[in-house]
């Protein structure tokens, strides 16, 4: 049995431990299972000792994604979702969000649009950087985001996927080989089955990453967003750990925890630099997964909180993945708000400990096909009460050609335009390669079904906001370029109170938030002055005259 050296700072609650802090550290030695037990025990005890008088604000970098690439001399839009709701303590407010490159503060924002705080870092210089953010609430409690590693180089930033420039990623799955049209359609990747525990470690202590490598390397090499799905799930687990016949645990809880930690550590060693999001736990609600009870028993049981096993999973994952967003993922939510409320109660415990970064909804066809737009929005609004971004993780919609298109037209815009939704992953698109019948978006000849044609048109019609994967004209990505080279440009930019735009003749204009929400529109002749009622933040101004449209990035300080 492996023995590890563990260091702890004397006279400090364990919850305050962070890497690389200079404390007087005292070593002791313990076996790995004992270390796992003490890790969660210290977290729980320190939490109780502090008293839950205030929940830390959430602080999640939703753009850029981990492993993103930018061209030097251009700009980078950093978006942070920060909220002081969703925990056990009374709701508060966020007073400011600070943006950092390593230890260097880049700037701060004191106002948000729909809980999203923005900062534009410009001009960029070549290098590799780790971005973090800190959110401070009205009681001066500070939380720090998971890090995001990005690269800036001399090459032009690539443009991938239908949603390039449109403000959110639109991702899909890779099951085996990478489809030839993948990069034209999608800009994020989930490995469908090859990162599940049963696939990775079918034989105890023998890790098989071959299938996972295909998906991960495609994302890593092309700077796409990569989601790891999943660590703990009461399905597709190794038969040596849980009986596939009875769903009963076959190991002692101590051994089960040790094996789970080994899986997390192995994934971190192999993919830690490039993962953006992790489904830490999948289908925990009710009997959604057949062996959930075995995981619950093996990972520590209900304990004092009622969900100690879930806290253990998120604590361990955060320990090994400081630069990934941690997600609690399930299905059966949009059509069952009682299930959403059950998930919110669990998320409260994770929010209290600053262990969760996203509310994951699978959004499968059997839950969303027949919902109205009003029902869908109501459920997303309820999910947003978690105080963290919503990640749509496995979207599919079924039906014949006409029905599937109509259903996409009903539900997809609600997801895309909801301000709490940070991105969408679809669960397959090729004919004969989706897990549910008639959810494919391409037919057997590889041609668009009507829903896919509509989806292309809908995404193309969304405003260009400058990210992700944006290199297209006429969007200008550098503030200096806007001021110095365009004949017509808003001024001043950045601005403090108002800005002015002028050009010859009559033109129309729209102002969008950093997440793509239309805030103001109108027409003018020769000149218009705008922005007086906008809070501080990042905005997109679109100006159209006859067949020409230009977009400008604006900053109000």
C-alpha positions in Angstrom: 0.0 0.0 0.0 1.4 3.4 -1.0 2.5 5.8 1.8 2.4 9.5 1.2 4.0 12.5 3.0 1.3 15.1 3.8 2.1 18.6 5.0 -0.2 20.8 6.9 0.1 24.3 8.5 -0.3 24.2 12.2 -3.1 26.2 13.8 -4.9 26.9 10.5 -8.3 25.4 9.5 -7.8 23.0 6.6 -10.2 24.8 4.4 -7.8 27.7 4.1 -5.0 25.6 2.6 -3.8 26.7 -0.8 -0.8 25.6 -2.9 2.5 27.4 -2.5 1.6 29.3 0.6 4.6 29.9 2.8 3.7 28.4 6.2 5.7 26.5 8.7 4.9 23.0 7.6 5.1 20.0 9.7 5.3 16.5 8.0 3.7 13.3 9.0 3.1 10.1 7.1 0.0 8.1 6.5 -1.4 5.5 4.2 -3.4 6.7 1.2 -6.9 5.6 2.4 -6.3 7.3 5.7 -5.2 10.5 3.9 -8.4 10.5 1.9 -10.5 10.2 5.1 -8.7 12.9 6.9 -8.8 15.2 3.9 -12.6 15.3 3.9 -12.8 15.3 7.7 -10.6 18.4 8.0 -12.7 20.1 5.4 -16.0 19.4 7.2 -14.6 20.3 10.7 -13.1 23.5 9.6 -16.3 24.5 7.8 -18.4 23.9 10.9 -15.9 25.7 13.1 -16.1 28.8 11.0 -19.9 29.0 11.2 -22.0 29.4 8.1 -22.7 33.1 8.4 -21.7 33.8 4.8 -21.4 31.8 1.6 -18.5 32.8 -0.6 -19.5 34.4 -3.9 -19.2 32.3 -7.0 -16.4 33.2 -9.4 -16.3 31.3 -12.7 -14.3 32.3 -15.8 -16.7 31.5 -18.6 -14.5 33.0 -21.4 -11.9 32.3 -22.5 -11.8 28.5 -22.0 -8.8 26.6 -20.8 -6.4 26.0 -23.7 -7.6 28.9 -25.8 -5.3 30.6 -28.2 -5.0 34.3 -29.2 -2.8 36.3 -31.6 -0.4 38.8 -30.2 -1.3 42.4 -30.6 -5.0 41.7 -30.4 -7.3 41.6 -27.4 -8.8 39.0 -25.0 -12.2 39.3 -23.6 -12.4 37.8 -20.1 -15.9 37.1 -18.7 -16.5 36.1 -15.1 -19.8 34.8 -13.8 -20.0 35.9 -10.2 -23.0 35.8 -7.9 -23.7 35.8 -4.1 -26.7 33.6 -4.2 -27.2 29.8 -4.0 -25.6 29.0 -0.7 -26.9 28.2 2.8 -26.4 31.8 4.1 -28.6 34.7 3.2 -28.1 36.1 -0.3 -25.7 38.9 -0.7 -24.2 40.9 -3.5 -20.9 41.0 -5.4 -19.1 44.3 -4.9 -16.3 43.7 -7.3 -14.5 41.2 -9.5 -10.7 41.5 -10.0 -8.9 39.9 -13.0 -5.4 38.5 -12.8 -2.6 37.1 -14.9 -0.7 35.0 -12.5 -0.1 37.4 -9.5 -0.4 40.5 -11.7 -3.7 42.3 -11.4 -5.0 43.3 -14.9 -8.1 45.3 -13.7 -11.4 45.0 -12.0 -15.1 45.5 -12.6 -17.7 46.7 -10.1 -20.9 46.2 -12.2 -22.2 43.2 -14.2 -24.7 42.4 -16.9 -26.8 39.4 -15.7 -24.0 38.4 -13.2 -21.3 38.5 -15.9 -18.4 40.8 -15.3 -16.1 41.6 -18.1 -12.6 42.9 -18.8 -10.7 43.3 -22.1 -7.0 42.6 -21.9 -5.2 44.4 -24.7 -2.7 44.5 -26.4 -1.6 40.9 -25.9 2.0 39.8 -26.0 3.3 36.3 -26.9 3.4 33.8 -24.0 1.5 31.3 -21.9 -0.6 32.7 -19.1 -2.8 31.5 -16.3 -5.8 33.8 -15.7 -7.8 33.9 -12.5 -10.4 36.1 -11.0 -11.4 37.1 -7.5 -14.9 38.0 -6.5 -15.6 40.0 -3.3 -19.0 40.1 -1.8 -20.7 42.8 0.3 -19.3 41.3 3.5 -15.8 41.3 2.1 -15.6 37.6 1.7 -13.3 36.8 -1.3 -13.4 33.7 -3.5 -10.9 32.8 -6.3 -11.9 31.2 -9.6 -10.4 28.1 -11.1 -7.5 29.1 -13.3 -7.7 29.3 -17.1 -4.5 28.7 -19.1 -4.2 30.4 -22.4 -1.6 30.8 -25.1 -0.7 34.0 -27.1 1.4 33.5 -30.3 2.3 35.1 -33.6 0.0 33.0 -35.7 -3.5 34.2 -36.6 -6.1 32.8 -34.2 -8.1 30.1 -35.9 -11.8 30.2 -36.4 -13.6 27.0 -35.7 -17.3 26.0 -35.5 -20.6 27.5 -36.3 -20.6 29.7 -33.1 -17.2 31.4 -33.8 -17.6 35.0 -32.7 -21.1 34.4 -31.3 -20.3 34.5 -27.6 -20.6 30.9 -26.5 -19.1 27.6 -27.5 -21.2 25.0 -29.4 -19.7 21.6 -28.8 -20.3 18.0 -29.7 -19.0 14.5 -28.9 -16.2 12.4 -30.4 -16.8 8.7 -30.0 -13.9 7.3 -32.0 -12.4 8.8 -35.1 -12.8 12.6 -35.6 -15.4 13.3 -38.3 -14.0 15.3 -41.3 -16.5 18.1 -40.9 -16.1 18.4 -37.1 -14.1 21.6 -37.0 -16.4 23.4 -39.4 -19.4 22.7 -37.1 -18.2 22.6 -33.5 -15.6 24.3 -31.3 -15.7 22.1 -28.2 -15.3 18.3 -27.5 -16.6 15.7 -25.1 -15.3 12.2 -25.4 -18.6 10.3 -25.5 -17.7 7.1 -23.6 -13.9 6.9 -23.5 -13.3 8.9 -20.3 -15.8 7.0 -18.2 -14.3 4.9 -15.5 -15.4 1.5 -17.0 -13.7 2.4 -20.2 -10.5 3.7 -18.7 -9.9 1.1 -16.1 -11.8 -2.1 -17.0 -9.0 -4.1 -15.5 -7.9 -2.9 -12.0 -4.8 -0.7 -12.1 -4.5 -1.0 -15.9 -5.4 2.4 -17.5 -6.5 2.5 -21.1 -6.6 6.1 -22.4 -6.5 5.3 -26.2 -10.0 6.4 -27.0 -9.8 9.4 -24.7 -6.5 10.5 -26.2 -8.2 10.8 -29.7 -10.8 13.3 -28.4 -8.4 15.1 -26.0 -5.6 15.5 -28.6 -8.1 16.9 -31.1 -9.1 19.6 -28.6 -5.6 20.2 -27.2 -3.9 20.6 -30.6 -6.6 22.9 -32.0 -7.2 24.9 -28.8 -10.8 23.7 -28.5 -12.8 23.5 -25.2 -12.6 20.0 -23.7 -15.1 18.5 -21.2 -14.1 15.5 -19.2 -17.1 13.2 -18.8 -17.2 11.7 -16.1 -15.4 10.6 -12.8 -18.3 9.2 -10.6 -21.4 7.7 -12.3 -23.5 4.8 -11.2 -23.3 3.3 -14.7 -20.5 2.2 -17.0 -18.3 1.5 -14.0 -15.6 -1.2 -13.7 -17.0 -4.6 -12.8 -14.2 -5.2 -10.3 -15.3 -2.2 -8.2 -19.1 -2.6 -8.4 -21.1 -5.7 -9.4 -22.8 -5.1 -12.8 -25.4 -7.7 -11.8 -26.4 -6.5 -8.4 -25.0 -2.9 -8.4 -23.4 -3.7 -5.0 -20.0 -2.3 -3.9 -17.3 -5.0 -4.1 -14.6 -3.0 -2.3 -14.3 -1.6 1.2 -15.1 2.2 1.3 -11.4 2.9 2.1 -10.2 0.9 -1.0 -13.0 2.4 -3.1 -11.9 5.9 -2.2 -8.3 5.1 -2.9 -9.2 3.7 -6.3 -11.3 6.8 -7.2 -8.5 9.1 -6.1 -6.1 7.1 -8.3 -8.4 7.6 -11.3 -8.6 11.4 -10.6 -4.9 11.6 -10.2 -4.2 9.7 -13.4 -6.5 11.9 -15.4 -4.9 15.0 -13.9 -1.4 13.7 -14.8 -2.4 13.0 -18.4 -4.9 15.8 -19.2 -4.7 18.4 -16.4 -3.4 21.2 -18.6 -6.1 21.1 -21.2 -9.4 20.3 -19.5 -11.9 23.1 -19.2 -14.8 21.4 -17.4 -15.2 18.1 -15.5 -18.5 16.3 -14.8 -17.4 15.3 -11.3 -20.6 13.4 -10.6 -23.2 12.3 -13.1 -26.8 11.4 -12.4 -26.8 11.6 -8.6 -30.5 12.3 -8.3 -33.0 9.7 -7.2 -32.5 6.4 -9.2 -31.2 8.0 -12.3 -28.2 5.8 -12.3 -28.5 2.2 -11.0 -25.4 2.0 -8.9 -25.5 5.5 -7.3 -26.0 3.9 -3.9 -22.7 2.0 -4.3 -20.9 5.2 -5.0 -22.5 6.9 -2.1 -21.5 4.0 0.3 -18.0 3.8 -1.2 -17.3 7.5 -1.0 -18.3 8.0 2.6 -22.0 7.9 2.8 -24.5 10.7 3.8 -22.5 11.8 6.9 -23.3 15.0 8.8 -24.4 17.0 5.7 -26.5 14.3 4.1 -24.2 14.4 1.1 -20.7 13.9 2.5 -19.8 11.6 -0.4 -20.5 14.3 -2.9 -18.4 16.8 -1.0 -15.6 14.2 -0.9 -15.7 13.9 -4.7 -15.7 17.6 -5.4 -13.0 18.3 -2.8 -10.7 15.6 -4.3 -11.3 16.8 -7.8 -10.5 20.4 -6.9 -7.3 19.3 -5.3 -6.1 17.7 -8.5 -7.6 20.1 -11.0 -7.1 23.7 -9.8 -7.6 24.9 -13.4 -10.8 23.1 -14.4 -14.4 24.0 -13.8 -16.3 21.4 -11.7 -19.8 20.5 -12.7 -22.7 18.5 -11.1 -24.5 16.9 -14.0 -27.9 15.2 -14.3 -31.0 14.7 -16.5 -34.7 14.9 -16.0 -34.5 18.6 -14.9 -36.2 20.9 -17.4 -39.5 18.9 -17.2 -39.4 18.4 -13.5 -38.7 21.5 -11.3 -38.9 19.4 -8.1 -35.7 17.6 -9.4 -34.1 21.0 -10.0 -34.9 22.0 -6.4 -33.4 18.8 -5.1 -30.2 19.5 -7.0 -30.2 23.1 -5.7 -30.1 21.8 -2.1 -27.0 19.7 -2.9 -25.4 22.6 -4.7 -25.9 24.8 -1.6 -23.4 22.5 0.2 -20.9 22.8 -2.6 -21.4 26.6 -2.9 -20.7 27.0 0.8 -17.3 25.4 0.3 -16.6 27.1 -3.1 -16.3 23.6 -4.7 -18.7 23.9 -7.7 -18.4 26.0 -10.9 -21.4 24.9 -12.9 -25.0 23.5 -12.9 -25.0 20.7 -15.6 -28.1 19.8 -17.4 -28.0 17.0 -19.9 -31.1 18.2 -21.8 -31.9 15.0 -23.5 -34.8 14.6 -25.9 -37.0 12.5 -23.6 -37.0 15.5 -21.2 -37.2 18.5 -23.5 -39.0 17.4 -26.8 -42.4 18.6 -25.8 -41.6 21.6 -23.6 -42.8 25.0 -24.5 -40.4 28.0 -24.6 -42.1 29.4 -21.5 -41.6 26.1 -19.6 -38.0 25.9 -20.7 -37.1 29.4 -19.6 -38.8 28.9 -16.2 -36.7 25.8 -15.5 -33.5 27.6 -16.6 -34.3 30.6 -14.4 -34.7 28.1 -11.5 -31.4 26.5 -12.2 -29.7 29.9 -12.2 -30.6 30.2 -8.5 -27.6 28.0 -7.9 -25.5 31.1 -8.4 -23.2 29.4 -10.9 -23.3 29.2 -14.7 -25.5 26.6 -16.4 -23.7 24.2 -18.8 -25.9 22.3 -21.2 -23.9 19.1 -21.5 -25.7 16.5 -23.7 -28.4 18.2 -25.8 -30.3 16.2 -28.3 -33.7 16.6 -29.9 -35.6 13.9 -31.8 -38.3 13.7 -34.4 -38.9 13.3 -38.1 -37.5 16.1 -40.3 -40.3 18.6 -39.6 -40.9 17.8 -36.0 -37.2 17.9 -35.0 -36.8 21.3 -36.7 -39.9 22.7 -34.9 -38.6 21.4 -31.6 -35.1 22.9 -32.2 -36.8 26.2 -33.0 -38.7 26.1 -29.7 -36.0 25.0 -27.2 -32.6 25.9 -28.7 -32.9 29.7 -28.6 -34.1 29.6 -25.0 -30.8 27.8 -24.0 -28.6 29.9 -26.2 -30.0 33.3 -25.2 -30.4 32.6 -21.5 -27.8 34.8 -19.7 -26.8 32.0 -17.3 -26.0 29.5 -19.9 -22.3 29.5 -20.6 -22.2 27.0 -23.4 -23.9 24.1 -25.1 -22.7 20.6 -25.9 -24.7 18.4 -28.3 -24.7 14.6 -27.9 -24.0 13.5 -31.4 -25.0 14.6 -34.9 -24.1 12.0 -37.5 -26.7 9.5 -38.9 -26.4 6.1 -37.2 -24.0 7.4 -34.5 -26.4 8.9 -32.0 -27.5 7.1 -28.9 -31.2 8.0 -29.4 -33.1 7.5 -32.7 -33.8 10.5 -34.9 -31.6 12.9 -32.9 -29.0 13.1 -35.7 -28.7 16.4 -37.5 -27.2 15.0 -40.7 -28.8 12.3 -42.8 -27.2 9.2 -44.1 -25.7 11.0 -47.0 -24.0 13.5 -44.7 -26.4 16.3 -45.7 -28.2 18.6 -43.3 -31.6 17.7 -42.0 -33.9 20.7 -41.7 -33.1 21.2 -38.0 -29.4 21.5 -38.9 -30.2 24.0 -41.7 -32.2 26.0 -39.2 -29.4 25.8 -36.6 -26.8 27.1 -39.0 -29.1 30.1 -39.9 -30.0 30.8 -36.3 -26.3 30.9 -35.1 -25.3 32.9 -38.1 -27.9 35.5 -37.2 -26.6 36.0 -33.7 -24.5 39.2 -33.1 -20.8 38.9 -33.5 -19.3 39.7 -30.1 -15.6 38.9 -30.8 -15.3 35.5 -29.1 -14.8 32.6 -29.2 -12.5 31.7 -32.1 -13.1 35.0 -33.8 -11.0 36.2 -36.7 -13.7 37.3 -39.2 -14.1 40.8 -40.5 -15.8 43.1 -40.0 -15.4 42.6 -36.2 -12.4 44.5 -35.0 -10.7 42.7 -32.1 -8.3 45.4 -30.9 -9.3 48.6 -29.3 -6.3 50.4 -30.7 -7.2 49.3 -34.2 -10.7 50.7 -33.8 -9.5 54.1 -32.8 -6.6 54.4 -35.2 -7.6 52.8 -38.5 -11.4 52.9 -39.0 -12.8 56.0 -40.6 -16.0 55.7 -38.6 -15.6 54.6 -35.0 -17.3 55.2 -31.6 -15.5 57.7 -29.5 -14.2 58.0 -26.8 -13.5 54.3 -26.3 -13.2 53.3 -23.5 -15.8 55.8 -22.3 -17.0 56.9 -18.8 -20.4 58.5 -19.4 -21.4 58.4 -23.1 -19.9 57.7 -26.5 -20.6 59.1 -29.9 -20.9 57.5 -33.3 -21.1 59.4 -36.5 -21.1 58.6 -40.2 -22.5 60.1 -43.4 -26.2 59.4 -44.0 -28.8 57.4 -42.1 -27.8 54.2 -40.3 -29.3 51.7 -37.7 -27.5 50.6 -34.6 -27.8 47.9 -31.9 -26.0 47.6 -28.5 -25.4 44.1 -27.2 -24.2 42.9 -23.8 -21.0 40.8 -23.6 -23.3 37.7 -23.6 -25.2 38.7 -26.7 -28.3 40.2 -25.2 -29.8 43.1 -27.1 -29.9 46.1 -24.9 -30.7 49.0 -27.1 -31.5 49.7 -30.8 -32.5 52.5 -33.1 -31.8 54.6 -36.1 -29.9 57.9 -36.5 -28.7 60.3 -39.2 -25.1 61.5 -39.2 -24.5 61.2 -35.4 -25.8 59.5 -32.3 -24.7 59.7 -28.6 -25.4 56.6 -26.5 -24.4 54.7 -23.4 -25.6 57.0 -20.6 -27.7 54.3 -18.9 -25.2 51.4 -19.4 -23.4 50.1 -16.3 -19.6 49.6 -16.4 -18.7 46.6 -18.6 -18.0 45.3 -22.1 -20.5 45.9 -25.0 -20.8 45.3 -28.7 -22.1 48.1 -31.0 -23.4 47.0 -34.4 -23.9 49.7 -37.1 -25.6 48.9 -40.4 -26.1 51.1 -43.5 -27.6 49.5 -46.6 -25.6 46.2 -47.1 -22.7 47.0 -44.8 -22.5 46.1 -41.2 -19.7 46.9 -38.8 -19.2 45.8 -35.2 -17.2 47.6 -32.5 -16.2 46.5 -29.0 -16.9 49.1 -26.4 -15.7 49.4 -22.8 -17.5 51.6 -20.2 -15.2 52.3 -17.2 
